[in-house]
């Protein structure tokens, strides 16, 4: 089933110049790029985006990191996009990520792990609207 999802390249991968490599991996995996936006998240924006994690011990550090530099947000689509993207990205900890995944190649730590990927249909819809409110999301 055709799905849309959101990913963003995090500040560490942006600052290290891995944007082209990561976008190429996404395209080579069959994803179609629908929208892209480079921006720096203000702390309040990062707090809204990661609201689901408020109150967890890692929340403040996550907000500091997410707002520490530019990100590249991408709205992408393909059949089974959410599951396929999460496979391409790898698990959160780059040390445990499968060889050849984005996080294994470009991540450093659980927090500085190069890329974000939506974890479900409802999350993808909310996250796409966060970055791209102008995109019609009737596929959800």
Steps between C-alpha positions, in 0.01 A plus 500: 500500500632844405597699810655832581743543784735756646870484555752763589873508486623610841754772583795261535459353151426845355813651654716206387386532138306173466181649354564392141597147600193456719257644244659275236443196723134600545448544126686179416262317736211607277360794694352794311582841642188717542634793703822615661584778743820607672444678828635551848248397762450750779486337845123546523457335157719206604294468820177489299641248253629268776204560735443125533831475689434784747576389854749232396855531628643560152249771398709809582810362328295404196359852475844658536638276228203532259524878520880515476526540123329460165293197403364387164139385530367278221149382419540180299274226367500145368320175571551405867701820551501502880630146545744525209644830620548369853687202356720731291568727797584226752444477873550804723843401630747516210719237673211253473376607156531252215792544265421732211219688677509878525567494873773236475674706232454852634379486862717544810281452807138430592430874486737595217376231266482694172131466413142496627228274357131497591403184689140453387219628283353744754846627592593546134185703435563725802868544416437579133246764601750643749757571229276521191152622598427583136524136385173317455513187714193311385709185451489445877 
